[in-house]
């Protein structure tokens, strides 16, 4: 494929936004996600999850895709948020994740319910899709809110595995940022950083558009109130910050103190204004 000037410029623009400090090694990434595997996603209310799944399946239907009998690859599958309902809908799902802990959670449910799910422990950043037998092998390839898709190369790798459709979703905007700016400025003595994956939604969307694809898009918006204990909020913040920063025990304690002081009766409250994008497109 010959790329024109517009496509080249957009790729350069996308690359210029990447914060390489965020993208740690495969080993560090796996260790971080394994640490979060047991609790990840368990605090999402059933009704909220049903709504998210309904939006996803409605978009599949709108595109004309039927999961019954389809071969699907789920990149960065986590504990199976989409792999499980897709398998329940009749698809054969290959679920790929770098975290053995996430895959263990998924495998327990798949084994219990006898679902046609094949777990694959692998980093998408360094995956050899030919050695893994993934190239051009799936009717649908999905990547939903995963750091596995970080740039043009990992996005192209996703599309190369599909013979029919691809689905992608990510944040467009989330205010306030995941980590309060005061933690950066007062405790870490640094500039507040964007907490959304650099790829986000707009860079992949515009990349597809400049290539000539016309994906079906759905944009969602919600105000989310969340209450958690000061201890839980602090530990989640510390885990996230450890992806980019070396934190001494003294700094960790200052972060815990920040959340204790910012809580009422031991509970830390946040209200987030969240915009998300999802899209599906045909490879053909």
N, C-alpha and C positions, 0 to 999 in steps of 0.2 A: 504494500500500500504506500503510495506517494503522499506525503503530508504537505499541505500547503502552508503558507506563511501564517495564516490565522491559527491553525492547529499548533504549529511550532511555538508561536508566541504564548498560546494558552498553556501548553505544557511547561514552558519556561516559567510562566507566572505561578502555576501550581507548585513547581519545584522550589521556587523562591520562598514559599510560605512554610516549608517544612522545617520543623524544629528538630534537628538531628539529636539534640540532647534528650528528647522524649523517647527516642527509639533505642532502647537498651538491647542487650544481646538476647538471643533466643533463650539461653539458660536463665537469665535474670527475669525475662518476661514470664517464662513458665513458672518460676518460683513465686512470682508475685500473684499470678492468677490462681495457682494452687492454694496459696494462703487464703484467698477469698472464696474458694470453690464451695465450701460448705454452706456459707450464708448467702451467696450471690443470688439475687432475684427472689429470695424467699419472703421479702417484705412487700412484694407487689400484690395488691389486693386482687382477688379472683375476678371481680367485675372489671377492673382496669385491664387485666390480662385478656379477658374475653373480648373487650372492645378492640384491643390492639390486634388480636388474631382475626377478628371480623374484618377490620380494615385491610389486613393483609390478604385474606382470602377473597374479599370483594375485588381487590385490584387484580388478583390472578384471574378471577372470572371475567372481569372487564377486558382483559387482554386475550381471552379465549383459551387460556391454559386450564387443563383438567389434570389434577394430580393423580387420578386413578391409573395405576400401572406405570406412572412416570418414574424415570430415574432422576433423582435430585441430589445435588451437592450443596451442603450447608457449611459455608466457610465461617469459622469462628462461632461454632454452634453453641458454646457455653453449655449450660445444663439441659439444653434441648428445647428451648422456648418455642422454636418453630419446627425443629426436626420431629418432635413428638406429634403435634397436630397434623403435620404433613403425612407422617406414617399412618396415623389413625385414619386419614382421609384416603388411604390406599396407595401411597407412593412408596417406592423403594429409596431409602434415604442413606446417603453417605455423609456422616457427620464428622467434620474435621475441626480439631481444636488443639492448641498447644498445651493445654492444661490436662494432665491425667486426672486430676481431681474433678474437673467439670465432666469429663467423659465417664468417670465412675458413676456420678449421679445420673447421667443420661442412661448408662448401661443398665443400672438397677431397674429403672422404669421400663426400658425396652425389653429386658428379660422377663420382668413380671407380667407385662401385658402382651408378650410375644409379638413385638413390633418389628417390622423389617428394617432395622437400622444397623448400619455398619460403622462403628466408631473408628476414626483414624487420628492418631496422635501425631501432630505435625505443625510446624510453624509455616504460615502462609508467606512470610517474608522471604524464606529461603527454600520454599517447596520446589521440587523438580517434578513438574506435572507429567512429564513423559515417563520418568522412572516410576512414578506412582500410578501410571495408567489412567490419568484423569483427563487428558486432552480430548476435547470433542466427544465426551462420553456421556453427557447429561442433557436431559430435556429442559431442565431448569437449574441454574446456579444462583444461590442466594448469598448475600453478605449483608447482615443486618446489625447495625451499630457495633461493628467490630473494628478494633485497631489493626486487624490483619490487612485491611485495605488502607494503605498509607500513602500511596503515590500512583503515578501513571503505570509503573511496571506491575505493581500488585493488582491494579484494576484490569489491565490488559490480560494478566494471567487468569483472572476470574473469567473474563469473556472467552478466553481460549478453551475453557473446559466445557463450554455450552455448544450444543448443536441446534438449540431452538430459542430459549428465553433466558434472560438474566433479570435478577431483582436486587435492588440496592436501597438501603435506608440509612439515614444518619441525621444528626442534629443540623438545623439551620442556625438556631440561636437559642441560648439558654441563659437567662438572667435571673438572679445574679450568678456569677461564676461559682463553680463547685467549691472552691476554697476562698474564704473571705480575704479581701485584699489586705486587711490588717495583719494577717499571719505572714504574708510576704514582706510587707514594709516594716513591721515592728519586731517580728521574731526572726525571719530569715534575712532581713536587710537586703532585699532585692526588689525588682520591679514585678508587680502582679502579672501573671501569665494567663493566657487563654487556656481554659481547661477542656476545650472541645478538640477532637482529633483534627489534625491539620487538613485532612482531606475533606472533612465535613460533607455537606450535600452539594453545595453549589459548584465546586470544582469538578467532581465527576459528571454532574448534569451538563455543564457547559462543554466539557470534553466530548461527551456523547453528541451533543448538538452540533459542535463544529465538525464532527466526523460524519454527520448526516443522519444520525439516528433521531427518532422522534418518540421518546419514551412516554408512557402514560404516567402521569404524576399525581400524587395526592399530598397535600400539605395539611398538617394537623397543628392545632394550637391548644394549649391548656395552661391553666394556673394550677400549680400543684402545691398543696400544703403538706408538710412532712414534719412529724414529731419523732424524735429519737432521744435516747438518753445521752447526756453529755459525754459519757464514757464511750458509747458506741460511735457518736459523731466524731470524736477525737481520734479514735483508732482508725476509722475509715479515712479521715484526712491524712493521718500519718502514713497509712499504706499507700495512698495516692501520691503523696509528696516524695516518698522513697523511690518512685520511678524516676525522679529527676534530681533529687537532692540527697546528699549524705547528711543524715540527722543524728546529732549526738543525743545522748540520753537527756542532757540538760534542755536541748531544744524540744525534744518530744514532750518533756514535762511542761514546758512553757505553752505548747500547743494544747495540752490537756487542760491546763489552767485557763487558757483563753475560752475553751468551750464550757468549762464549769462556770466561769464568770458571765458568760453570755446566755446562760440557761435560766429558766424560771422553774423552781421546784425540781431541779435536776433534769428537766426536759429541754432539749434544744430544738427550736422551731425555725423552719425555713419556708419561704413561699417563692416558688420558681415560676417564671414566665417562660414557657418552653414552646419552640416551634420545631417541628420535625418534618422531614421530607422522605417520601418513599416513591420509587419508580420501578417500572418494569418495561422491558423492551425486547423486541425480537432480534435475534442475531442474523437471521436470513435477510 
